[in-house]
Amino acid sequence: MSLPDIDTAALVALERRYRPCDLETLTGRSRSKWHKTLTQIQTSVRRARSNDGIAAVHAIANLFETLVLETNVENLPEDVEGGYERRAISQSKQILQSLLRVCEHDELDIDDPLTEIEQAFEGVRVPAPKQYHANRIRIIGLEDTLMADCSALYVLGATEENLPGHQSRPRYFQQIADAAGVLPADRHQELARYRFGTIVSNADSVHITTPEETMDGEQILPSALVEELARTATVTRTDGLADERRGSCEDVQRAIAGSTPDELEDLLEGPPATDSFTPAQIESCHTGAECASNRANPGPSVHDGRLPSNKLDEMSDRLTKQPYSPSRLNTYAQCGFKYYLRNGFELEEPDDESADAGRFAIGDVVHDALERFYTELTAETTGGVDLTAYDETDLHQRLYAAGEQAVTDSDESFRSPFDRQQLAALFAGLVPPEDNQFFLGTDEGDDASTGLFVEFLRREQGDGDWQPQFFEQWFDGEAGPIQTPDGTELPISGLIDRIDLDTDTPAAARVLDYKTYNADTNDAIKGVDFQLLTYTFGAQRFLESELGDPPQRVEAGYRIVKPPTTVTHKQSLPKTIESNLEIPTEQFFRTVAPRRLTEITEAIETGTFSPAIVGEETAKCQYCAFSDVCDVRHHQRFEAIEAIDEQELPVYVPDGTRSGDLTDHLEVTADE
């Protein structure tokens, strides 16, 4: 909603700062140019609460004008029809006109105008827009039956309570009617009887349900209108759905359900079947039985994402295209079926319908701003960036400029109140409010507030001997495949956000990946996240080509920069291994990591794309856009893993998804 002379995004931000916040507080702390509109709203609300009916009606009408409701409805997005809203405004104005006449009538003694106004609006029905109903099922109420016709009419729950139902006329109308001697009390029943008769007579067939008792066993009286219909027309009574059973395809399916393909062969090859079913139907039954038999087994089959070689060849360019990115490997590790749909059929998951740019757009701004900031500083030095050598004010101004340019270069407009609130939280405290175009506070804003970028710099300056040196660096196949410590070559590429070097230990390097959401390093040691593993090996190859000698130690980890103000230094992958596993870190990178990377790439290349076997929480099925077409069975995942092991199927099973202790599965591999 737009209000005259008011920045609604800033108004929302102000309201959130001063909770609880009433209208008086909001007016007192707002900008001076907003006072006129807010004061008008406040005055109208006060007058609407008065005991003077005429004044209250005029106040509500004035509130409609102050809020410019009609203009706001006309300015709705193009994909919003707005018919209901326009009808609601029109109906409300008519009700206010009627109320005004009632309140001005000398002979009507209105004791409680507010109650009369409330009841006048209660139960008012806004007419629905006209729609095309041919060959469609239409659900209507008794009020919509006039001039309606249909080929088949179903009247559901025709009880005395629901048909004709209860009077819903506003009380002040009934008072006028009683005073004038019109609209008798039984008028509602007579009108309902007429409407019911009209729709019944305009239908080719009528099916009426009348429940005999409630779910608690209490007796229910049938509608008097139905009993009258039974006396005047031919009505066939039934005792329920069992009396109306008709043969259907589902009956045939139930009769042959559970039959194996061999058993079904005998059933469908005899004369009765060939006389009753077409060849296409018989073929469909064979195919269905084969699918059901395969799906009854927990292990993967051709009906669980295992592609025949000819089908894999048709889609190999999309499914097995090299080099693999860490995100593609992560998707496959979580759910092979999602990988199959995303890459094989190139299906895109729909974006959420929202007026906000979303967390990914804000995340892009954060990534871009930090890259610009450090790239500019790197250009001024011959080695790494030492933030302690710079004036704090200078760093703040540089980061603000980098962030401002990142917002300008973004494809998003960031116009919604939520987006502007997020940007304000990023840039708060970097520069004075008068120089900060993202500042949303009051005229007396808090200059000392600390935003995400200020907190980021504070944490960076206390980061010990590590100095950032390389940013947004690719590792790919240009210099050959990356290699693991055991010599395994990996067709993998990726983009590293940042590489730091240790000034105290020149042979040590640190890989950092910025995340604007909570990422868990434990997923890497469980085998469902390959980003830190591949970044470790990719950084070694990159630094070897850049510096001449590969570093002896590379630590990879996540740096959480989550709006509005969360900055967290996650534990690195080597330290997470030391804390959670009972095998040496060097052994993990030398044996476990190469095995996993080999297994997952071989599983993709052999055409195995089974639904998730990692568990619902890890697979995040509740957020998956493909869940409606996926037959994942989390309750059988351990049986599926057992079948995969017994049959030695080429399926990647993350070690952390197996039952038992994770180290037990790693030690077997390590000993070998």
C-alpha positions, -999 to +999 in steps of 0.1 A: +000+000+000+012+035-009+004+065+013+007+102+003+041+117+011+052+087+031+081+062+024+063+030+035+096+010+036+111+036+060+078+036+080+079-002+084+116+000+095+107+026+121+078+005+135+101-024+139+127-004+158+102+008+185+082-023+196+055-022+209+046+007+186+012+024+185+000+051+161+008+079+185+044+067+191+048+062+153+036+098+146+059+112+174+091+096+161+085+099+124+098+124+100+081+158+100+068+155+064+048+124+074+029+141+102+000+154+082-010+120+068-004+101+100-023+127+120-053+124+096-053+086+101-050+091+139-079+116+139-101+094+118-095+064+140-104+084+172-136+097+157-146+063+145-144+051+181-167+078+193-203+072+205-216+095+178-229+073+150-229+101+123-193+112+132-181+075+133-195+069+098-179+101+084-146+091+101-146+057+084-153+073+050-125+099+056-102+070+065-109+054+031-099+087+014-067+091+035-056+056+028-064+062-010-078+026-012-092+030-047-059+043-060-040+015-044-064-011-059-059+005-093-021+003-090-021-034-081+004-055-102-008-065-136-011-102-126-036-093-099-071-089-113-084-068-084-121-074-090-129-085-055-111-055-040-130-030-062-163-047-054-155-047-017-148-009-017-180-002-036-200-024-013-184-007+018-194+027+005-230+016+000-231+002+035-217+035+049-244+055+030-271+032+045-257+035+080-256+073+077-293+073+069-301+050+098-281+072+122-298+104+110-332+089+114-348+106+145-372+077+153-344+051+155-327+051+189-292+038+183-277+030+217-244+016+204-233+030+170-201+010+169-220-023+174-244-013+146-215-005+123-197-038+131-229-058+125-236-040+093-204-052+078-206-087+092-220-113+068-218-090+038-211-110+007-189-096-020-201-108-054-177-130-073-166-119-108-183-136-137-167-168-148-171-193-176-186-225-161-193-247-191-180-283-186-167-274-152-175-283-116-189-252-099-193-249-061-220-224-051-241-214-021-278-211-020-276-174-027-260-180-061-286-205-074-309-181-093-305-184-130-280-213-126-285-245-144-264-277-145-264-312-159-257-328-125-265-312-092-251-325-059-266-311-027-243-321+002-253-322+038-289-314+034-298-311+071-322-289+089-292-269+102-277-262+068-307-261+045-322-235+046-296-224+073-298-193+095-307-157+089-276-136+082-293-102+077-275-074+097-295-065+128-302-028+120-319-040+087-341-062+108-349-033+132-360-012+102-381-041+088-398-047+122-406-010+125-420-008+090-438-042+092-420-057+063-396-087+059-414-111+083-392-136+103-402-165+080-391-146+049-357-163+050-371-198+049-395-189+021-367-174+000-345-205+006-373-228-004-378-208-037-340-209-045-338-246-037-367-254-060-353-232-087-319-250-089-334-284-086-358-278-115-329-265-136-308-296-132-309-327-153-302-350-123-300-343-086-281-362-059-288-352-023-269-365+007-284-364+042-262-378+070-281-395+097-259-387+127-228-367+137-194-382+142-203-383+179-234-404+172-260-377+177-291-378+155-293-353+127-327-340+113-329-340+075-339-308+059-376-300+056-371-290+020-358-324+011-388-341+028-411-318+009-393-327-023-398-364-016-435-358-012-439-340-045-414-357-068-400-391-075-370-396-052-350-428-051-336-435-017-303-453-012-285-465+019-251-452+009-223-455-017-223-493-016-257-494-035-242-473-063-211-492-071-201-493-108-173-513-124-141-493-130-105-496-140-096-494-103-115-527-097-095-545-123-063-531-108-073-543-073-081-577-087-046-582-102-027-563-075+002-582-061+006-605-090+041-611-102+049-607-139+049-645-143+015-649-126+001-621-147+013-637-178-011-666-173-040-643-164-037-621-194-029-646-222-062-666-219-093-660-241-113-641-213-086-615-210-079-611-248-116-607-254-120-581-227-088-560-230-071-544-260-035-552-267-024-518-254-042-525-221-026-559-218+008-544-224+001-517-198-007-544-173+026-562-180+045-530-176+027-521-144+033-555-129+070-553-137+073-519-122+054-530-091+077-560-087+108-539-090+095-513-066+087-539-040+124-545-036+143-518-017+173-518-039+176-497-071+162-510-103+153-497-138+123-481-121+144-464-095+167-442-116+190-468-131+192-459-168+199-485-195+230-478-215+211-466-246+191-441-225+223-429-208+240-424-242+210-402-253+215-379-223+252-384-215+262-349-226+240-334-200+243-360-172+280-368-174+294-336-188+329-329-174+343-312-155+319-316-125+313-287-102+311-292-065+275-281-065+266-308-090+283-334-068+265-321-038+231-324-055+239-360-066+251-370-031+218-357-016+195-371-042+204-388-075+168-383-088+170-345-083+204-345-102+187-365-130+158-340-134+180-309-131+207-320-154+192-347-176+160-329-184+173-294-175+143-287-154+145-255-134+130-253-099+104-224-099+114-192-080+093-183-050+067-157-058+077-128-037+080-090-039+114-094-022+147-099-041+154-129-017+184-140+003+204-152-028+203-116-042+215-102-009+241-129-008+254-119-043+258-083-030+278-095-001+301-117-023+305-090-049+312-063-023+339-083-004+356-093-037+357-056-049+370-045-015+399-070-013+408-067-050+413-030-046+435-035-016+455-063-032+463-040-062+481-017-037+504-044-023+528-070-036+516-098-012+487-104+011+464-078+026+472-066+061+441-048+073+458-037+105+480-014+084+450+007+073+430+034+091+397+020+102+377+049+087+395+044+054+385+007+054+349+016+062+347+040+033+363+016+009+340-012+019+310+011+017+320+021-019+325-015-029+291-025-015+273+005-030+287-005-065+277-041-059+241-030-053+242-007-084+255-035-106+229-060-093+200-070-115+176-066-086+159-033-076+157-040-038+126-019-035+106-039-010+106-029+027+123-062+036+151-057+010+157-022+021+158-034+057+184-060+047+206-035+029+204-011+058+216-039+081+246-046+058+258-010+056+249+003+091+278+021+108+302+021+078+297+058+071+277+086+088+239+084+082+239+115+060+264+098+036+246+064+038+220+060+011+208+028+027+201+044+061+164+039+071+164+053+107+149+085+120+163+120+117+180+113+150+194+080+138+218+059+158+252+067+143+270+040+163+249+010+151+269-019+138+260-036+106+272-068+089+301-052+071+314-034+102+313-067+121+330-085+092+360-060+093+362-063+131+365-101+129+390-099+100+413-075+118+416-100+146+424-130+124+460-136+134+487-141+109+464-150+079+465-125+051+441-126+021+459-128-012+438-145-040+401-139-047+375-155-070+400-180-084+390-208-108+406-242-107+397-262-138+410-284-165+432-259-183+463-270-163+451-306-163+428-324-138+433-318-101+450-346-082+445-361-048+474-371-026+473-407-039+475-395-075+439-398-084+429-374-112+396-356-108+376-339-136+363-312-113+363-274-115+352-247-091+354-210-081+372-203-048+360-171-031+393-165-013+427-179-005+448-167+025+484-173+032+500-176+067+527-150+072+541-170+101+541-204+082+547-197+045+539-233+035+503-230+049+473-218+030+436-213+039+406-216+016+375-196+026+341-199+011+316-172+020+281-184+029+251-162+036+233-192+052+243-217+079+266-243+063+278-273+083+314-285+079+304-319+093+286-326+060+320-328+044+332-356+066+298-374+062+302-375+025+272-354+014+292-321+008+321-321-016+328-283-017+355-281+009+372-314-003+374-302-039+384-267-029+413-282-009+427-301-038+419-273-063+437-247-042+468-270-041+468-271-079+462-234-082+489-224-057+514-248-073+509-231-106+509-196-091+537-199-065+558-227-080+556-250-049+524-265-035+517-256+001+523-283+026+491-276+044+458-263+031+428-256+054+394-251+039+364-237+058+332-217+056+330-180+066+293-173+075+283-137+066+246-139+072+224-108+071+215-089+091+246-090+114+259-126+118+296-132+111+309-166+121+343-183+115+334-220+111+359-246+121+381-257+092+377-291+076+411-305+090+401-294+125+366-309+122+382-342+111+405-341+142+376-334+165+351-359+152+370-389+136+394-414+150+417-414+119+445-390+111+436-360+089+463-370+064+448-404+060+414-390+054+426-369+025+449-397+012+423-426+012+388-415+021+385-384+000+398-400-033+375-431-028+344-409-024+352-387-054+359-418-075+327-435-064+304-406-070+318-398-105+316-435-115+280-437-102+270-408-124+288-422-154+271-457-150+237-441-150+225-446-114+201-418-103+181-433-074+160-412-051+176-401-019+190-426+005+205-401+029+174-394+050+147-368+047+165-341+068+197-343+048+179-345+014+157-316+024+127-332+006+103-307+021+119-279+001+123-299-032+103-287-062+103-323-076+088-340-045+054-345-062+070-368-089+095-385-066+088-419-050+115-416-023+111-441+006+130-429+036+117-456+058+135-482+037+167-464+032+188-488+053+173-518+035+182-501+002+218-495+013+220-532+023+208-543-011+233-520-028+261-535-008+250-571-014+245-567-051+277-545-054+257-519-074+274-488-086+256-464-063+273-438-042+264-442-005+277-414+017+295-429+047+276-407+071+242-421+060+250-456+070+240-471+103+265-472+131+295-450+139+310-430+110+346-438+119+339-476+116+331-472+079+362-450+074+386-473+092+378-503+069+388-482+040+418-468+057+431-502+067+428-514+032 
